[in-house]
Amino acid sequence: MNQRVLHHVSGRLSLRPPQAESLAKLVQALDAAPEMLAHERDMTAILSTLKAQFVTLEDFEREFPSLCFALATGVGKTRLMGAFVAYLHLAHGINNFFVLAPNLTIYNKLIADFTPNTPKYVFKGIGEFAQQSPEIITGDNYEQRGGGTLGLLSPVTINIFNISKVNSEVRGGKEPRIKRMREVLGDSYFNYLANLPDLVLLMDESHRYRAQAGMRAINELGPLFGLELTATPFVESNRGPVPFKNVVMDYPLARALEDGFVKEPAVVTQRNFTASAHTPDELEKIKLEDGVRLHESTKAKAELLTYARENRVNVVKLFMLVIARDTTHATQLKALIESDAFYAGRYAQKVIQVDSSRTGAEEEVMVTRLLAVESVDEPTEIVIHVNMLKEGWDVTNLYTIVPLRAANARTLIEQSIGRGLRLPYGKRTGVAEVDRLNIVAHDKFQEIIDEANRGDSPIHLQQVILDAPGSDDQKVSVQVVSGVMARLGLAGVADDALVVAGDVGATPAVFAPVFNTVAERQAARMVLDVIGSYETRRDLVPVAGALRDAGIQARIRAEVAERLKPLQGNLLAGAGEGESAPDLSAVVAKTTEMLIQQSMDIPRIAVVPTGEVTTGFHPFQLAALPNFQPGQREIVGQELRGNTQFTLSGGSGLRERRLADYLVKKLVDYDDIDYFTQADLLYDLAEQCITHYEAQNYAESELHEILNTYGGELARLIHAEMMAHFWEAATGYEVQVSRGFTALRPCNYTVAAGQGVHHFRETVSEPGRIKQMLFGGFARCLYPLQKFDSDTERRFAVIVERDALKWFKPAKGQFQMYYKLGAEQPEYIPDFVAETDTTVFMAETKARSELNTPEVRAKAAAAARWCKHASDHAAQVGASPGSIS
């Protein structure tokens, strides 16, 4: 039951591997020590039991069991909290949760993330919460809630409180407001919570308030157990960091970087920069200016914007973070950046200051703007803060950090990079500018490089502890050959590493192999090899059925006999007692007939233009362009983990007479652009680009500098847009069929080890795990085993098994059919191919909401063209069935 719920929650919430591993460790702990779910328990015994399960666990450090899950920033701790709540409710019936936040920013974020219909709702996908979502009680509304109404709207109640507010209330030994008597409740809210039989405590960023008085007050709640989440499992002290003793899951930054879940941090400076040659004020201004240059360069996105358009994803709205010394310094920086003296006032009204100097309504406006900084409707491009954003600020669009307060290299690394590590698309793209976080640190450049290369650096430090493998952790690769091979007796149905279920009905339909002797099987293999050479002989064998022709049979026999001659001695020597040389005519006939029965005529089709071919691009208006800034200084950066260096050059080379020539000369370097036929369009696009920058009141010398420096990036961006307007015309098009039929390719699957082959009619209790399963029991499938991507596919297989003569799920490369999606041409692999008495169908299972997506439409168009050409070919050669659709 618990494992089923575990996989259900992991699948529904699409947990990343570190999140799924954390949830599995919670399940492991509760399975090993179920006494954690009861108030009457022996804490010493529970600790002893769990220490045997988790080698990193030394002590709970509280009066109740408390387990810490240390996950690197950017991996997703809030989503993991949602997974904890969903699992504990569904598996153990726990209905009451108390969530602690360390400050107002995280408090507001948690309330938003636990509220339905918000962008980062943590329970999205949990069907049990779709009708009745958990009821959210906060530190602002609990006094208005009557005790008798709690739980009426939903069986699950999540109480979210700001521990810093509790801390402020207990100063001087006072009782926090939550512990004071309220008439509407008939008791204090604190006592109400303490009397709940199933309260579970979740502590976000727990290192922030471990030793505070408010935490001691919260301890008196006496929860069943606590779950702590943090990226830094230690408490700072005068003697250095004090590690947590209750860590059961440790996923540090080093692993997150290695696994590609976060951006690659890089430190940036100017080439040949000497910090001592500048006053502190000059150094600060240089770092700010270079930070803005870097911000504009990245924001413009010849990389970001191009990636978004090529991959049809939302464009990222970038911002820059400036770390100030104190509130006075932050105010001065804001005034400077918004002044006319700084980049001609382009950042006026685009800066917010985040620090403790804001209170009341100003603080609310500040927090609101801060939480909306990812929105394209929020104008903020620069955030200035003073030590208020250490944790909990979950943004994905921070790409440039400028630290302007004194700190050693290690502190700069640990406190700076955490805010900008999250990836905008949830994964690395392979585009350096999209995957990189830049830290501008001219005066600390070499120190940071040296610190990052230290053996104990958080960027390099990695510790691996091997636990006992679980059944779901081990996977095996299984190759499933076609039914032809299986029925001829030439191959088994699966790899030896796969355990076939004991129920005979769950295995593929049992057929006596056509050939049983070593000699016959050797000859049959040779027959299949020879038949393979006939795939390209369309003049002799236009379709597989033509292999029955007596003349073709004789030719195959002769070729097989010739190939077998060198093997005759070995073949007879390896034959069993009483075996004789096989009847070659019978082997050829039986093998050929089985191949025809257990295959479909899948032609190899290519459409090629004939006569004169012309190409070009339709005129169009450029979309939004990046706001590149002029700048002569060359910036150099170095990634902290891999030590890869990069530069942002001020540009070099001859000055063009016309501004447009900077772009046109770059565009004509692309192989698919012909200057002689496309010159008018190229200059039109270049002039559109120039008009964009002229509108920003740049001087002509600055325009030359921008186009000289960033011409290559702008050309790549323009070229990506041009591809959406590409056209091709030819005198005619010719359909070339190079093969009338093709052998079925082996299917290669990765599945969970040790599980049985499931019967395809078997109802799947955990649809989220269906991708790990193999299915058999087919009578009409051309493969003995198949794998499904969803339960919808399994149900469709039931239909085609009933109504079709034969069917299969194609392997990659079987059809070699491609569709156009943006600048890419991926291969299209249909979900199903099924043959009836009159028609061969190509089928795809899709949700109704996906039918009109660009990818599905492109696949459908490619499939329709292929089916038409295949049908024409079938009609031409007289094949049956006569149509393919």
N, C-alpha and C positions, 0 to 999 in steps of 0.2 A: 504493500500500500504506500509506504513512505517513498520508495524509489519511484513509483508511478507518479506521485505528486511532484517529486523532485524534477523528473523529466518533463512533466506537464508545465510547471512554472518556468523552467529553463527555456523550453521551446517557445512558449507563448510570449515571454518577455524578450526573446532573442538575446539571451545573456551572452556576453563575451566570455571566452574561456576562463579568465581570472575570476569573473563574477560567478560563473557556473561552478568553478572549483571552490569558491568561498561558500556557496550555498551547500555544496556537497559536504563540506567540512562541518557545517552546522548540523546537517542530517546525521553525519557520522557521530558527532558529539551526543546528540539526543538519543540515537540508537544505542550507543555504548552506556550512557548514563541517563536512563529515562526518569530517574529520581529528580532531575532538574525541573520536571513539569509539576512537581508537588512541593508544597511549603514545608512539610515535615520531611526532612532529609538530613543525612550525615554529610556535612560539607567536606570533611576530611576524606571520606570514602569517595565522594564524587571527584575531588581533585586528584586523588590517586588513580582512579579509573581513567580520567582524561589525560593525565600525564603519560600514561602508557600509550595513548592514541596519538598524542601530539608532542614531539620531542622539544618543541620550543616553549611549551607551557610549563611555567614554574609555580605560579601562584595566581589566584583570582584577584588579589589586591583589594578585595571588597568583602563585605559581610554576606554577599550572595554570589553565586556563580557569575562570572563576567568574562566573556571571551572577546579578544581583540582581533579584528580583521584589518590588516595593514595593506592598503592598496595604493599604488602610486597615483598622484594627481592626474586626472584625465582618463582614468580607466572606467570610472562610473560608480561612485559609492552610493549616490542617492538611488539609482536604479537597483542597486543591491539591497538597500533598505526595503524597497518595495517588494523585492523577491523574498526577503525574510518574512515580511508581514503576510504575503500571499501564502507562502508555504506553511507557516505556523498556524494560520487560520484553516487552510484546507486539510492539512495532515493531522493537526492536533486540536482543532476547535478553539484556538486562542482568539479572543475577540477584543482585547484591550491592550493598547500600546501607548507608551509614553516616549515621545521623541524629543531629545534635547538638542538645541542649537547654541553655539557659543556666542553669537552676536546677532544684531538686527538684520544684517545682510543675509546671513545664512538662514535665519528664522523666516524671513519673507520668502526666500527661495524655496525652502522646504514646504511652506504653506502652498505656494503656487504649484510645486511639483506633485503634491498629494491631492490637488484639486482637479476633478474631471474637466475635460475639454480644454486643457492647457497644453502648450506645445510639448512639454517634457513630462507629461503625466506618467507616473511610475507604474501604474497598473494597466496601461494600454495593452490589450491582448488577453487579459484575464477575464474570461466570460462570466465567471461567478460574480464579478464586481460590476458587470455591465448594467444590470437592472438596479442593483442597490450598491452604490459605491460606498466605501468607508466614510463614516461621519467624522469631520475634522473639527476638533475643539482646540482653541488656541489660547494663549495667555492674554488675549484681548477680549474674548467673548465668553470665557467659562463662567463668569459671575452671572451672566444673563441666562444660563442654562439651568433648568430645574433638574434635580437628580432623578425625578421620575420619568423624564422624557428621554434621557440618554438611552441610546440603543433602539429607540422606536423607529427611527428613519433607516437604520442599517444595523445589522448584527455586529459590525466591526466599528470600533471607535478608536481614532488616532488622536492623541493629545500632543500638541506641538508647543513647546515652551522655550523661551529665550533664557538661558542660564545666567547671562550677564545681568538681566533684569532682576532675577532672584538674588544674585550677589549684591546688587545695590540695595536691596530691601533688607538684607540681614546684617548690614553694617551696624555696629554698636550693640550687637546681640539681640536685635529685634527679630520678631517672627516674620517670615515672608508672607506676603498678602495671601498666597495660595493656602496658607495654614490657618488663616483667620476665619472665624465663624461667619457664615452667610445664611440669612434667614430663608432665602429662596431654596437653598439646598437642605436646610435643617442641620447642617454640619459644615465643616470646612471642606473645600474641594480636595485638599490634600488627604484628609481622612477618608473621603469617598474613594479616592484612588487607592489608598493603602488597603482598604477593605476589599478591593476587587480580588477574586480568587485566581485570576489569570493574567495579571499585569506583566508585560515584558517591556524592559527599558532599552531604547535604542539611543546611542550617544554619538552624534555626528561631530567629527573633529575633536575627539575626546581628550587629546593632549592639551587642549586649551584651558581646561577647567578641572583637571583631575584633583588638584590639591586645594581648591577654593572652598570657602565656607558654604556657598550655595550647593556645591556637590555633596557636602556632608549632610545638608538638609534633605536633598533628594534621596540619599541613601536610606533614610528612614522610611521611604515608601515600601521597602521590603519586597521588591519584585520577584517573580519566579527566577529570572536571570537577566543579565544585561548583555547587549551586543554593542561593542565599541567599533567605530570606523574612523580611520585616520590614515594619512599618508606619511606621517612622521611618528612612529611608535616610541616616543621618548619624551621626557619632561626636561626642560632646561633648568640647570641649577648652577650655583657658583663654581661647582667642581666639574662642570661639563654636563653633557646629556645623560640622563638616567633612563635606560631602556625599560619599556613595559615588560612585565613578567608573565602576562596572560595572552601573548600573541599565539594564535593558532593558524593564521594565514598570513604569509609575508610575501607580497608581490612588489618589490622595490622598483624605483625608477629605471634601474639598469635593465631589468627584464622587460619593462614596458617599452623602453627604447629598442631593445633587441627584437621584440615581437611586433614592433611597428604600430603600437596603439597611440603614440603621442608624436608630436613634432620633434625634429632634430634641433636641439638648441645650438646656436652659433654665437660667438663673440665677435664684435665688429670694431674696427678702428680705421684710421687713415693710414695710407702707406707712408712709411718713414716718418711717423708722427713722434714728436718729442714733447711730452706733456710739460716738462719743466720749463719749456720756452714760452709758456703762456701763463698769465695770471689765472687765479681760480675763476674769476668772472668770465674771462675769455674762454677758458676751457669749457665752462658750462654752456656758453652760447654756441660754441663749435659743436658740442655733443648734441645740443638741441637741434641745430640746423641740419646736422648730418642725420639725426634721427628722423626728421621730417623728410629729408631727401630719400632716405631708405624706405620710409613709409609710403611716400608717393610712388617710388619705383615699384614697390611690391603691389601697392593698391592698383596700379595701372595695368598691372596685370597683363602686360603682354602675356604673362604666364597664367595668372589666376583667371583672367577673363577668357583667354583662349581655352583653357582647360574646361571651364564651365560651358562654353558654347560647343566645344567638340564633344562633350559628354552629356549635354542636355541636363545640367544641374544648375541650381540657383547660384548666382554670382555672390561671392562673399563680400560683405561690407566691412572693410578693415578699420581698425583704430590703433592708436599708439598709446603706450602707458609711460608716464613720467613719474619717477619716485622722488619725492621732495624730502628735504631734511626735517622740516617742521611746518606748522600751519602758516607761519609768516612767510617762509620761503615759498610755499605752495601758492599763496596769494600773489606774491611777486611774479612767479613764473606764469601764472594765468594772465596777469596784466600784460606781461611781455609778449606772450604768444598771440594774444588777441589784438595787439597794437598794430598800427600801420607800419611800424618799423620792422616787423617780423613777417617776411614773405608778403609784403604789401597788404597786410590785414586779411589774408585769405582765410584765417582760422578764427575770425571773430564769430562769436556765438556757436563755436564748434568745440568748446573746451568745457569740461566740468571738473570741479575741485572736490575731492572726496577726503574729508578728514573730520576730526572730532569738533571742529569749530562750528559746524552746522548743527543746529538743534531745531526741534519743533517742525514747523511747516517747511523750513529750508531743508532740513534733513530728509523729510519725506520726498521732496522734489528731487534732491540729490540721489536718493536710493532708487526712485522711479526711473530717472534717466540712466542710472548705472545699469539697472536690470534690463533696460531696453536697448542697450548699446549695440546689440546684434541686428536690430531692426533697420531696414533701409529707410524707414520713415523717421528715425532718430538721427539728428544731424551731427551728433558728437563724433569727433575723429580723434580727439586727444583727451585722455583721462589723467589728471594729476592727483596722486594720493600720498598720504602720509601714514604708512604702516597700518592701514585698515583693511587690506585686501589679501591677507595671508592665505585664507582658505575660503572655500564655499562659493566663490564667484565663478560660475561655470560658463565661461564664454569660449567660443571656438574661433573668433575672428581677431584675436590679438596676435600681431606679427612682429611688432617692434617695441622694445623696452629700453628706456633711457634712465638708468639709475643715477641720481644726482646727490645722493647722500653718502657720507663717508661710511665705508664698511670694508671688512676684509674680503678676500676673494671667495672664501667658502660661503660666507653669508650672502654675498651677491648671487652666487649660483643657486643656493637653496631657496632664497626668498624671492628671487626675480623670475626664475624660469617657471615656477609652479603655476603662475596665472596664465601663461600663454601656451601650455603644452597641448591643449585639446585640439584635435583635428577637425576642420570644418565639415568634412565628408565622412567622418568616422573611421577613416582608413588612410593610409599613405597612398598618394597618387603616382609616385615616381617622378613628379615634377618638383625639382629642388625648391623653387620659390613657394610652392603650395605647401610643402612639407617642413619648412624651416621657420624657427623662431629666432629673431635677431636681437642680441643684447648689445647696445652701443656702450662701449667701455674703453675709450681711448687711453685713459690713465691707468687702467687696471688690466689691459689686454693680456700681457704676458703672464701676469699673476694668475689670471683666471685660467689661461691655458695650462700653466704648471699645476694649478690646483685640480683641474679636471683630469690631469694625467696621473695624479697620485693614486696609489693602490687602494686607498679607502674612500675615493671620491664616490658620491652617490650616482654619478653618471657611469662609472666603471664597475663599482663594487657589485658583485653578484654572488649570491649564496644559494646553492641547490641542495635540498634535502629530499632523498628518495623515500617515499612512503610505499607501503604495500600496494601493489597494483589492484585496482578494482576491475570488475568484469566489464564495465563500460569504458574503461580507459584503453583497453587493448583492441586494436583493430587489425584486420588482415586484408590483404589484397586478393581478390578472387577473379580468375579469368573464366568466363563462361563461353564455351564454343557453341557454334550453331547446332541445331538439332540434327543436321546431316552427319556431323562427326559423332554425336552421341549415339544415333541409331545404327550407324555403321559399326559401332564398337571401337572407334578410334580414339575416344577421349572420355574421361569421366565428366560428371555434371558440374564439378566444382573443385576448388583447391583443397588439398588435404587439410589445411588449417581450419576449414569450415566444418563444424559438426552438423551433420544432417539429422533432422528430427527423427525420433523413433517411429512416429506415426507414418505409416506407408503413404497415407493419403496426402501428407504434406510434401512428399518428394515428387519429382516430376513423374508423369505417367510412365509406367513400366513397360518397356518394349524389349523383346528379345533382340539382341544385336544381330545384324545381318551376317556379320563375319565373326568367327570365333577362333580361328587358327592364326598363328603368327604369320604364316605365309600369305593368307588371304588379306589380312590387315595391311601388310606391307604393300601388297599389290594395289589395294584400294587407295592407299595414300598416294601411290604413284599415279593412279587414274585421276584423282582430284588435281594433282599437280599439272597433268597434261591438259585436263579440261580448262584449267585456269588460263593456259596459253591461248585457248580458243575464245576468250572473252573479247579480244581485240580483232578476231577474224569475223567481222560482221558479214562478209561476203559468203562465208560458209555457215556460220551460226548466228543469225540475227537475233534469235531468242533462245532461251535454254531448251525449249521443247525440240529444237532442231537437232539436239544431240542424239535423239532417238533414230535419226536417219541411219540406214544400214551402212552407207558409205562412210559417214562420220564415225560410226562405231568401229568399222574396220581400221580407219586411220588411227583412232585412239588406241586400239589394240596393238597395232604395229609399233607405235611410239612407246607404249608402256613396256612391251616385250624388249625393245631395244635398250631402254633405260634399266630394265631389271637384269640384263645379262651380266654386268659386273658384280651383281649382288647375289647371283644364284647360289654360289657356294656358301656364303654366310647365311643366306636365307634358309637353306636346307639344314645347315648345321644347327641353327637356332630353333628349328621346328620341333614340336613335341613328338613323342613316340607315336608311331603309326600315321604321322602326317605325311601327305604327299604334296607334290607341286600343285598349286591351285589351278582351277579351270579358268583361264584368263578371260575367255569370252563371257563366262557367267559373271565374273567379278566386274568386268567393264559394264555389262548390262545392268546389274543390280546397283552398282554405284551410281551410274548415270541416272537411273530411274529414281533413286532416293534423292539425288541432288535436285531433280526437277520437282519432285513432290514437296521437298522441304526448302523451297526457295521461291522467290518472286523475280520476275523480270524487271530488274532495276537498271535502266540504261544509264550510261555516262553521257551527259548532255552539256554542250557548250554553245553559247550564242556569240558569233563573231561577226563584226561588220564587214561588208563587202563594198568594193568600189571606193570612191573618195570619202574619207572620214574627216569631218570638221568638228572642232570643239570651240567652246568659248564660255563667256560668263554674261548673264543678264545684268543690266545696270541696276544698281540698288543704292540705298542710303545707308551709310555706316551707322551702326548702333553706338552706344556710349563709348567714349574713348577715355583712356587714362589721363590723369592730370600730371604728366611728368614735369619736373622742376629743372630749371637750368642750374648747373653747378660745376665748377671746374675741378674740385678736389676729388681725387680717386679714393674710394672707400675699399678697404680690404677686410674680409671676414674669415673666420675659421670655425668649422663645426667642432663642438667640444668632444664628441664621442669618437668620430672617425678622423679628426684632424684634417679634413678636406678644406682647402682654401678656395675662396671665391672673391671676385672684385666687382665693384660698381664703378665703371670708368667714366671720366668726364668727356671721353670721346677724343678722337684724333683723326687726322687725314685732311685732304684738300677741302677747301670751302667750295660748295657748289654754287653755280651762278643762279640757279633757280631753286627755291625751297623744295619744290615738288620732286626734284631729281634725287634728293636723299632717299625718298621712299621708292620711286619708280626703279632706281638702280638695284635696290634690294629685292623688289618684287619680281623682276625679270630673272632673278637667279633661281626661281622655282621652276622645275622641269615642266610643270603643266601650264605655264603662262607663256604665251607667244606674244612678244612685244609688237610684232608687225601687225597682228590682227586685233590686239587688245590695247593698243597705246591710248586710245581715247578714254577707255574705261579706267585705265591705270592712272592717268593724269586727273581724271574726275575724282577718283577716290583719294588721291593725294591732296587735291585742293580741298576736299571736304575735311580732311585731317588738319590741314593748315588753318582753315577757317575756324576750326575748334580752338586752336591755340591762340590765334589772333584775337578771338573774343575775350581772352583772359588778359589782354593789354600787355602782352610781352613785347619788348623791343625786338627789332629785326635781328639784332645780334643774338638775343636770347632764343629766338626761333631757330636760328641756324644751330645753336648749341644743342637745343632739345632734339632736333631732327638728326643731327650728326651723332649724338650720344645714343639715342634710343630708336634710331631708324630701323635697325634690325628687328627689335621687339615689336615695333608698330607694324612692320611689314608682315611678321608672322601672324599678328592679330588680324590684319586685313585679309591675309590669305585664308585664314580659317573661315572668315565670313564669306569670302568669295566662293568657297567650296559649296556653300548652300545654294548658290545661284549658277552652278556649273551646268552646261548643256552639251550634248553630243549629238551629232547628226551624221548619218552615212547614206550612201546611195541605196543601200539595202542591208539587211541582216540575214545571216545564214545560220540555221540550226545544224550543228554538227553532232552526230551521235557516234562517239568513238567506240562504245561497247554496247551490245544489245542486252547483256546481263552482267551482273557482278556478284561474286561470291559474298556471302554474309561475313562481315568482320567479327572477330571475337569481341565480347563486351568485357571491359575491365571495371570491377567494382571494388570499393572500399567499404567493408561492413564490420560491425562489432564481432569480435571473436567469441567463439564458444556458444553461439546461439543457433537454434535450429532453422531450417528452411521452412517458412510459413506457407500454408496453403493460401492461394490467392483469394479464395472465398471467405477466408477467416476475417472476422471483424477485428480491426486494429484498435485496441483499448487506449493506446497512446499514439495518436496520429503524429505528434511532434517527433517521434523516433522512427518514423517509417523509412527515412532515408538510410537508416542503419540496417535495414532488413532485406533479406532476399526472399523471393516468393517462387513457388513451384506448383505442381499439380496440374499443369496445362496439358491439354490434348491437341490444341490447334496452334499453339505458339511455335514459332520457328526456332526458339531457344528454350532449353529445358528450364532455365531460371531467368527471372527478370527482377529488376529493381525499379521501384516507383518513387517519384519525388513528392507525391502527396497521396492522401487517401482517395482523392478525386480520381487520380490515375488508376488506382487499384480497382475502383468501382467501374471505371470505363473498361478495364481489362475484362471484367466479368461480362460486360455486354458483348465485346468483340469475340470472346471465347464462345459465347452462345450463338452469335449471328453470323460470324465470318467463317470462310473456309480455312483461312490461315491468317496469322498476324504476327507482328513483332514490334519491339521498340528499337529503332536503329542505333547503332554505335556511331561514335564520332568518325567522320570521314566516309561514311557509307554512301551518301548522296553527293557530297562535295558541291553543296548548293550554298550560295552566299547571298546576303542581303545588304543593302546600303543603309547605314545608320550614322548620320553625321559624316565625319571624315573617315570612318572605319567601315570595313566590309567583313563582319564576322560570319562564321559558318552557321547555317541554319540546320539544326538537327530536329526533325519532327518528333513529336511525342509518340505517335503510333502510325503504323502502316498496316492496313487490313485489306484482304482480298475477298470478294464475294463472287458469285457466279458471273456477274456482268461488269464489275467495276473494281478497281483498286483505289482505296481511299487513303488520303494522308490526313491525319487528324491531330489537332492540338487542343488540349484542355486548358481553358482560361476562365478566370473569374469575370463576371459581367462587367465589373468596373475597369478591367484591363483591356477590353476589346478595342477601345479607340486610342490606346497609347501609340506613340510613333513606332516603337519597336515591334509591337504586335502587328500593326498595319504593314510595316516593311516586311516582316516575315510572311504575312499572308500574301502579299503581292509576289514575293519571290516564289512561294510554293505554288501559287496559281499559274505563274509562267512555266515553271518546271512541269507541272501536271499537264498543261496544254501541249507542250512539246512531246512529252512522253506518250500522251494519247495519240498524237499525230503519228509518232513513230510506230506505235502498236497497230494502228490502222493500216499503215503503209506495209508492214511486214506480215499482216494477217494474224497477229497475236491475239490471244484471248486471255483475259477480258479486253474488250475493245476501248474502254475509256478509263482514264485515271483522273481522279479529282480530289 
